[in-house]
């Protein structure tokens, strides 16, 4: 009997957008969206990141152009499918994963599964708005009415409340969100440690994560790069996406140039601002100033877009 939690297998090109990436890019970065959402949340990331980082957004079934496909309702079969996608699509270039909320959970369990299968691990895992322990998955939404879900979206500050009509919420968002939250509810934490660095990002006013929740990521890797805390609620990524993308790029380039840099050997709190982290990175790499777009250093120079845009 077919597993009811697993939709029919689709071609890998249906998962990754764009389906093909620039052959000259040195690093591949896969982005995973939050529950009830889709890849449109990362629409600007390709423009924010240097051209040497090939961005591919991972679209789960049941939304946007894949709305006709049934969504997953359990994490394990979803991860199994994504392992096949990676196996079919990735090449010899180093790659990294980043996800927000449910996307962070999916990316984390995907890295765990890849490692257990003996496949090459990513060079970095970035997680935002999610913690393996201390994360409120909103309970058993199967018992919630549509009105309950709308009220919860309002409480946590979801942008879809103001962007969509009530009819659109009930037909486009709520059914997909029910399935996605079932995926999160199916996760059984086993404390798995991944074989790559982890960097975390969080919103200061996020109502879904306990104060100590983000710190749990330090127990899931031997190379924890800390938690960057930004102003904002659970959906802080919409306002802070550019800063997060810039930080990820610097980390990817630094790890590519200095794979043995002891990035996790630092004192003090794991909560730090972007500037504090940048300065710590400077000290560890032996530089005498913060990286700039024109700096001649062992770090790859980056031409960032205008910060006012």
C-alpha positions in Angstrom: 0.0 0.0 0.0 1.3 3.4 -0.9 2.4 5.7 2.0 -0.4 8.3 2.3 2.2 10.8 3.6 4.2 10.7 0.4 3.0 12.2 -2.9 4.1 10.6 -6.2 7.7 11.2 -7.0 8.3 14.2 -9.3 11.3 15.1 -11.4 14.0 17.0 -9.4 13.6 20.0 -11.7 10.1 20.5 -10.1 11.8 21.0 -6.7 14.6 23.4 -7.6 14.2 26.9 -9.0 15.9 27.7 -11.2 16.3 24.1 -12.4 19.8 24.9 -13.8 22.5 27.0 -12.3 25.5 28.8 -13.7 28.3 26.3 -14.3 30.9 29.0 -13.4 29.5 29.6 -9.9 31.8 28.2 -7.2 29.2 27.5 -4.5 25.6 26.3 -4.6 23.1 27.5 -2.0 19.7 25.8 -1.5 16.9 27.8 0.2 13.9 26.2 2.1 10.7 28.2 2.8 8.5 28.3 5.9 5.2 26.6 6.5 2.3 27.8 4.5 4.6 29.7 2.2 6.7 29.1 -0.9 9.8 30.1 -2.8 8.5 33.6 -3.5 9.8 34.6 -0.1 13.3 34.3 -1.5 12.6 36.2 -4.7 15.3 38.8 -4.2 18.1 36.5 -2.8 19.7 35.9 -6.1 20.2 39.6 -6.6 21.5 40.1 -3.0 24.2 37.4 -3.3 27.4 37.5 -5.4 27.1 35.8 -8.7 29.7 33.2 -7.6 27.0 31.7 -5.3 24.3 29.9 -7.3 21.0 30.2 -5.5 18.3 27.5 -5.9 15.0 27.8 -4.1 13.4 24.5 -3.0 9.7 24.4 -3.7 7.7 21.8 -1.7 4.6 20.3 -3.4 1.1 21.7 -2.6 1.7 25.4 -3.3 2.2 28.1 -6.0 3.1 26.3 -9.3 2.9 22.9 -7.5 -0.5 23.6 -6.0 -2.0 20.6 -7.9 0.3 18.2 -6.1 -0.6 16.8 -2.7 1.6 18.2 0.1 3.6 16.1 2.5 2.1 15.6 5.9 5.1 13.9 7.6 8.8 14.8 7.8 10.5 11.5 7.2 9.1 10.8 3.7 9.7 14.5 2.7 13.4 14.2 3.7 13.7 10.9 1.8 12.4 12.5 -1.3 14.8 15.5 -0.9 17.8 13.2 -0.5 16.9 11.8 -3.9 16.7 15.3 -5.3 20.1 16.2 -4.0 21.6 13.0 -5.3 20.2 13.7 -8.8 21.0 17.4 -8.9 24.2 18.2 -7.0 27.6 18.1 -8.6 31.2 18.3 -7.2 30.9 21.9 -6.1 30.5 22.7 -2.4 27.0 23.4 -1.4 25.1 24.9 1.6 21.5 24.8 2.9 19.5 27.6 4.5 15.9 27.4 5.8 13.5 29.5 7.8 11.0 28.0 10.4 9.8 24.7 8.9 12.4 25.2 6.2 15.1 25.2 8.8 13.8 21.9 10.3 13.6 20.3 6.9 17.1 21.5 6.0 18.5 20.2 9.3 17.0 16.7 9.0 18.1 16.6 5.3 21.7 17.2 6.4 21.3 14.5 9.0 20.0 12.1 6.4 22.7 12.9 3.9 25.4 12.2 6.6 23.9 8.9 7.6 23.9 7.8 4.0 27.6 8.6 3.7 27.0 11.3 1.1 29.0 14.6 1.1 27.9 17.0 3.7 27.2 20.7 3.0 29.8 23.3 3.8 27.3 25.2 6.0 23.8 24.8 7.4 21.9 28.1 8.1 18.8 28.0 10.3 16.4 30.8 11.1 13.3 31.1 13.2 13.4 27.5 14.4 15.0 25.3 17.1 15.0 21.5 17.4 13.9 21.9 21.0 11.8 24.8 22.5 9.9 25.6 19.2 6.2 26.0 19.4 4.8 24.0 16.4 1.3 25.4 17.1 -0.1 22.2 18.5 -2.5 19.8 16.7 -3.9 22.0 14.0 -6.1 19.2 12.8 -8.5 20.3 15.6 -8.4 24.0 14.7 -11.0 25.8 12.6 -10.0 28.0 9.8 -10.7 31.0 12.0 -8.4 29.6 14.7 -5.6 29.4 12.2 -6.2 33.0 10.9 -6.1 34.3 14.5 -2.8 32.5 15.1 -1.3 33.9 11.9 -2.3 37.4 13.2 -0.8 36.7 16.6 2.6 35.7 15.2 2.7 38.5 12.7 2.4 36.6 9.4 2.5 38.9 6.4 -0.1 36.9 4.5 -2.8 38.4 6.8 -2.4 41.8 5.1 -1.3 40.6 1.6 -4.2 38.2 0.9 -8.0 38.4 1.0 -9.9 36.2 3.4 -11.0 33.9 0.5 -7.4 33.5 -0.6 -6.3 32.7 2.9 -8.8 29.9 3.2 -8.2 28.4 -0.3 -4.4 29.0 -0.8 -2.8 29.2 2.6 -4.7 27.3 5.3 -4.9 23.9 3.6 -1.1 24.0 2.9 -0.4 25.3 6.4 -2.3 22.4 7.9 -0.1 19.9 6.0 3.1 21.8 6.7 2.4 22.0 10.4 1.7 18.2 10.4 5.2 17.8 9.0 6.6 19.8 11.9 4.5 17.8 14.4 5.8 14.5 13.1 9.4 15.4 14.0 10.9 13.4 16.8 14.1 15.0 18.0 16.9 12.5 18.5 19.7 15.1 19.2 21.4 14.3 15.9 24.7 16.1 15.3 25.6 17.2 11.7 29.0 17.1 10.2 29.1 20.8 9.1 29.0 24.2 10.8 25.7 25.7 11.8 24.8 29.4 12.0 21.5 30.5 13.4 19.3 33.6 13.0 16.4 34.7 15.1 13.9 37.5 15.6 14.0 39.2 19.0 10.2 39.2 19.3 9.5 35.7 17.9 6.6 34.2 19.9 7.3 30.7 18.7 10.7 30.1 20.2 11.6 29.9 23.8 14.4 32.2 25.1 16.9 29.3 25.2 15.6 27.5 22.1 18.1 28.9 19.6 21.0 27.9 21.8 20.1 24.3 21.3 21.7 24.4 17.9 25.1 24.5 19.6 24.5 20.9 20.6 23.9 19.8 17.0 27.3 20.5 15.5 31.0 20.6 16.6 31.3 23.9 14.9 28.5 26.3 16.0 28.8 29.8 14.6 26.4 31.4 17.0 22.9 33.0 16.8 22.5 36.4 15.2 19.5 38.1 16.7 17.6 40.7 14.7 14.7 43.0 15.5 11.4 41.6 14.5 8.9 38.8 15.0 8.8 35.2 13.6 8.8 36.6 10.1 11.8 38.9 10.6 13.4 37.3 7.5 11.3 39.6 5.3 12.9 42.7 6.7 16.3 41.2 7.4 16.8 39.0 4.4 19.5 41.1 2.8 21.6 41.2 6.0 21.2 37.4 6.4 22.2 36.8 2.8 25.3 39.0 3.2 26.3 37.1 6.4 25.9 33.8 4.7 28.0 34.8 1.8 30.9 35.9 4.1 30.7 32.6 6.0 30.7 30.6 2.8 33.6 32.4 1.3 35.6 32.2 4.6 34.9 28.5 4.9 35.9 27.9 1.3 39.2 29.8 1.8 39.9 28.6 5.3 38.1 25.2 5.9 40.1 24.6 9.1 39.4 28.0 10.7 38.3 27.3 14.3 35.2 29.3 14.1 33.5 27.7 17.0 36.3 28.5 19.5 35.1 31.7 20.9 34.2 32.9 24.4 31.1 34.7 25.6 27.4 34.4 24.7 26.4 32.7 21.5 24.0 35.6 21.0 25.8 38.2 18.8 25.1 40.9 16.3 26.3 40.8 12.7 29.0 43.4 13.5 30.2 41.5 16.5 30.5 38.3 14.5 32.3 40.1 11.7 34.9 41.4 14.1 35.4 38.0 15.6 35.9 36.6 12.2 38.5 39.3 11.5 40.4 38.3 14.7 40.4 34.6 13.8 41.6 35.1 10.3 44.4 37.4 11.2 43.1 40.4 9.3 43.5 43.9 10.5 40.2 45.4 9.3 36.6 44.4 8.5 36.1 43.0 5.0 35.1 45.4 2.3 34.1 45.2 -1.3 37.6 46.5 -2.4 39.7 44.8 0.2 42.6 42.8 -1.1 42.7 39.8 1.2 42.4 36.0 1.4 38.6 36.5 1.6 36.9 36.8 -1.8 36.0 40.4 -2.4 32.2 41.0 -2.7 30.3 43.7 -4.5 27.2 44.2 -2.4 24.0 45.9 -3.8 23.2 49.3 -2.5 22.1 48.9 1.1 19.4 51.5 0.6 17.6 49.4 -2.0 
